[in-house]
Amino acid sequence: MEAEPGVLPISGYVLAGGSSSRMGVDKAGLLFRGRPLVELAVERLARICDTVSIAGNRDDLKHVAPVVTETRLSVGPAAGIEAGLRDTRNRWCLFVPVDVPLLPVELLRKWAVDVLEAEKAGLRASYLVTNGQAQPSICMWHPECLDTVTGSLNRGERRLKNLLDGVDFDLGAGSLAVKDAAEYAPPGTTAEDVRRWFLNVNTPEEFAEAERFGLRDQAFDLRD
């Protein structure tokens, strides 16, 4: 999918290769405010990134955006990270899961700008934390990290946080930045606001909760 004018030189990837076992149906096609989650995620990234693709073995989603095929099976979102790093022609990649429908675009944009500016100082990867909780599936990677990701996967490591933490070990101290999402939120933002924005909809109950929040937060949406 082509991006909007004025975006950053970043490749965006929607992580959509999961099995959706707890939801019971494919999350990518679930309608949120009348739109499939995957379409909302792609459009969100298109407001920031100059190219946007879907990472996962999802030929059924080619009508939404180009699909980058994963070469590993049953290893979770790490396979999508590896596929994106192999695919990108940009110096940075931004990954978001398909199931975070309230994630604000402007928060992501401010974080991405910070990451790009820190590249000269040696930064090569970053992820967000919210209220003290790591959000490693919402992450930015430089293609120089591909060997780190591939090596970790070859050793059987699948957890995204451990892959990210390995960047400092492989590329040197200062290569990884863990950033508090609240740093990029507008004044007056509460911890509950941030929790809602980063809510993963893994179950029908969480999906219903996100829909209630979405209706309540329409007037306070950083994406507009």
Order of alpha helices (4+ residues) and beta strands (2+ residues): beta-beta-beta-alpha-beta-beta-alpha-beta-alpha-beta-beta-alpha-alpha-beta-alpha-alpha
